[in-house]
Amino acid sequence: MKADRMRRMRKATFISLALLGLVLFAAHSSFACSCIRTFKPLKSQVTEAFKESAAIFSGEVISITPSSESEVAVKFKVGKSWKGKFAEEVIITTPQNGAMCGYTFDIGHAYLVYASGATDSLMTTNCSRTAVASQKQDIKFLDRLKRRKVKAS
């Protein structure tokens, strides 16, 4: 009888721990940002991002300031633009943290930014193709797409 009681206690403990783990896993994944992955060739990915983005540019981060409780404003010194017309500087917003799909920028670093929204309220997320400029192979495809767009105009 004592062995049977111990077996039931172990089983109840195991089930309780399994349920706790499931609840913690579900809570974690429900708050995390998730982006749709694609296995298309790079050229296709860049072409789609070019069509879907309101602006694409490279630039160095000058400043990062909170713009609301959930977003930060990131000011760039624009180096080159593939889509959109900019002055020397542009400000975009992004959610404050990765769980909200925010892209983490660092002051003084250069990025290739794919932004959406209106020209006066551009934003980006970590689900876009935005990345450190030195790590992007997109640039040769963007140069070709921009040349095609200019010729078509």
VENBEL-V924138 format. One record per helix or strand. SS is the DSSP state (H for helix, E for strand). FROM is the first residue (numbers start at 0). TO is the last residue. Records with the same first field share a line. If there is no record, write none. Layout:
SS=FROM-TO ; FROM-TO
This chain:
H=1-30 ; 41-51 ; 97-99 ; 132-134 ; 137-151
E=54-65 ; 70-82 ; 88-94 ; 109-115 ; 122-122 ; 130-131
